[in-house]
Amino acid sequence: MTIRLYDTSARQTRDFTPLTPGCVSIYLCGATVQAAPHIGHIRSGLNFDIMRRWFSYRGYEVTFVRNVTDIDDKILVKAADSGEPWWSIGYRNERAFNDAYEALGCLPPTYEPRATGHIPEMIEMMRGLIERGHAYAVEGNVYFDVRSLAGYLRLSNQELDNVPNAGDAGDGKRDGRDFAMWKAAKPGEPSWETPWGRGRPGWHLECSAMAHKYLGSHFDIHGGGIDLIFPHHENEIAQAVAYGDDFAAYWAHNAWVTMSGEKMSKSLGNSVLVSEMVKRWRPIVLRYYLGTPHYRSMIEYSEEALREAESAFARIEGFVQRVVEKAGPVEPATEVPLAFAEALDDDLGVPQALAIIHTTVRQGNSALTADDKESAVARLAEVRAMLGVLGLDPLDEHWCDDGERGDDLHGVVDSLVRLVLEQRQAARARKDYGTADAIRDQLQQSGLVIEDTPAGPRWELGPR
């Protein structure tokens, strides 16, 4: 058994060898809590939740750290614009992120440190970097000297001379590309006392300091979205290595969720908030939609793609329900099928693993049709074991008690409703609007809300 991961720093897939046998340490860049999360934010947490689950299945003891950036330029700008305290904005949105992670079935991290809770560790790191000649203080700011470290920008494979000069006139930087580890206090902003004056953390310093505190000077895997490779992860590496840490042995990055080919972003106005999505789609379907593509592949968001994910999961769920109705409770198998394991061992090949699940479901349905109860039960045990690794087992207590109405029958109901909606669409196509309206009215009387969209009709349960 060898797990292989694509290492961004090596630009190739490598055999995973843990620093401590039997243990895996993972640091994931978590939320910057200036606003509530959209599904693009949550994809990262979900992808690394699957990674964590797979390592656990393979017998590793996993330490998983996911930080919270609760002090940031964007948070302070929002506080100034709204008049709401910065800490209130941060705490409210931190809870929104945790609600979203929980709704989509992500296991809680081993540790979830906040930036503002680790100012002493940041001060200690800055002191060490200044003493080693890698950082300098100017008028209360502390900057990292990027030219002082050989190998800076190796993760993103750039040349420093090709990086645009970001210096501002009068900021005191030696080089415009030097980045701020600490920002001098400004009127009305929160600040903490340091040997170089009062101020607040820069974005990059927190992760270097917190990774060092919770995982030590050398740990296994550092993760995050591909947009963090530069400058955030490059600057984390620079601080940590210059301080004397070996830092991460592997770097793993997930791709974006896009809309119309662009990264999902609040600034672009194209974000889809998790809190709204879970009102329209079952959380387990959202997890299937976001978690089943390969973590390094882009996901182009569309209602049609979500409906396809819903239908695909309904086929799995329908099989589970039919076997349980016929044979009663079935425990997951103790081991997943070999082909499934091989797929996940190969850089978390979830799409290939998912194909094994669907093949097993088809085999199980054939067994049901042949009234081969023993075979159907065996296939369900395998399916449950595989779904459990992906966090998608509909019989897991998380999904059985997630507050969704009628979850246990949703897959069956979905198939029936879509059959009726196809009849309605056929009536509309032949301009038999009376029949189409009658079908819609009957569905609404049954407690369903039908929405006609450009991509076709969709349904959801109406208010009770």
C-alpha positions, 0 to 999 in steps of 0.5 A: 500500500502506497499513497501517492500525492501530486506535490506542487513543489515538485510538480509531479506525483510522489510516493507519500512517506510520512515523517513519523511512521503511522502518523500524518500531519496536515495544515490547511489554510482555512477561512478569512472571515470577512463574509459568509462562505460560498461553495467555492470556499467550502470545496477546499475544506471538503477536498481535504476532508476526503484526504483526511478520511482516506489517510485514516482509513489507511491506518494513519493517525491524522492531525489536521489543523485548519486556521481562521484568519480573523484579522485582515484588511478586508475585515477592517474595511468592512467594519469601517464601512458598516460600523460593526466591530471587526471582531463581531464580523469575524466571529459571525462569519467564522460560525457561518463557515463552521455551519457550512463545514458541518452541513456538508459533513466535514469532520472537525479539525484537530485544532482550529487556531485563530490568528488573533490568538497567536500574536506572541508566536508571531512576535517570536518569529519576527524577532528571530527573522530580524536577528537572522537578517531576513526581516527589518522594522521600519516605522512600526512595520516589519517587512521580510527581505525577499532577496535575503533567502535563496530559493524564494519563489520555488513553489510557484516556479517564478523568478523574482526579477519577473515579479511586479514591484508592489512597493508604495512610495515612502513605505520604507521597503528595501525592495518593493517586493518585500512583504509585510509581516506586521503592519503599524497601527492606524487610527481606529484599527485594532493593534497589539504591542510589539518591540517595534511598536503597536500594530497588527499581523500581516496575512502571511505571518499567521500561518507560518507561526501557527503551523510551527506551534501545532505541527512543529518545524517539519510536518507532512502536508500543507494544503489550500486553493491554487490561488494561494500558491503565490503570494501566500504560500510562497511567503509562508515558506520564506518566513518558516525556512528563514526562521529555521523550519523545514516546514511542509514536506508536500504541498497539495492544492485544490482547484476552483469552483468557477462560474462562466469560466471565472473563479467564484468570488465575492468581488466578481459578484458570482458567489453562491452562498452555502447557507442559501444552497442548502435551502435548495439542495440537500447537503449530501447532494452538495457534498457529492457535487463538490467532492466527487470531481478530482480535487485538482480539476476545476468545477464549472458551476451550473444548476444543470450540473447540480441536477445531474449530481442529484440524479446520480446520487439518487441512483446510489441512494435508491439502491441502498434504500431498496436493500435495507427495505428487503434485508434490514440494516446492513453494516459496511464492509470492513474493507473497500474493494481493491480497485476503489483503494487503488484509485484513492491511493493514486492522488485521491482519484475520486472520479475513478473511485466513484465509478467503482461505486456505481458499478457495484450499485449496478451489480447490486440492482441486478442481484435484487432483480434476480432476487439474490438477497445474499449478493445484494447485501454483500454489494451494499456492504461494499457500497457503504464502506466506499461511501463512508470514505467519501463522507457520503453514506446516506445511512451515516448518522450525520445524514440521518439526523441532519434536519432534512425532511424526508431524506430517507425517501428523497431518492425514490421521490426524486425519481417519481417526481422527475417522471411526472415532470417529464410528462408535464414537459411533453404536454407543454411541448405539444402545447397542451397547457391545460394538462401541463398546468394540471400536473403542476397543480397536483404536484403543488397540492402534494406539497412540492414547489415546482420552479421552471428554469432556463435549464428545465424544471426543478422541485423542492419540498414546500413549507410545512 
